[in-house]
Amino acid sequence: MKKLVFIFSMVTALTISTTATAQKTIVDVAVGNEDFSTLVAALKAADLVSALQGEGPFTVFAPTNAAFGKIDKATLASLLEPKNKEVLSNILTYHVVSAKLMASDVVAALKKGNGKVEVKGLNGQVLTVMSKDGKIWIKDQKNNYSEIVATDVTADNGVIHVIDTVVMPKL
């Protein structure tokens, strides 16, 4: 019996320590995925890394490198300059919602809202999430659309949904 209790205790301890070391924030997940290297560079330039390593919960609509590639290179380079930190921060916080919204939550809200639901980014501006042609889209403040191409990339402090275009707030 003592041997069984010891084995159970060891397995429990190992499980707890593995869980504790396996925890990752949204930033950790983004850093670990090369498709988000531009996003990570932008988060660093805007001094938002520590904010997204916080407790959350957060939902991040994360643009890929290809999404950032749709922005003119000179404009993107300018946004990453220290003098444009406030503008960049406004753009990036527009991609973050202060709640953990899994894909199933979004789909349920879309059904309830007749195919459309509004969410507020951390910058205070509204994103419109909508269902069209069997896909989920985000409409930004400038009436541009971004498709959600992957969902439910989970982290300890929230969830990431991958988008194919950078959404733009009113500046």
ABEGO torsion letter per residue (X at the ends): XAAAAAAAAAAAAAAAAAAAAABBBAAAAAAABAAAAAAAAAAAAAGAAAAAABAOBBBBBBBBAAAAAABBAAAAAAAABAAAAAAAAAAAAAABBBBBBBAAAAAAAAAAAGGBBBBBBAAGBBBBBBBBGGBBBBBBAAGBBBBBABBGBBBAAEBBBBBABBBBBBX
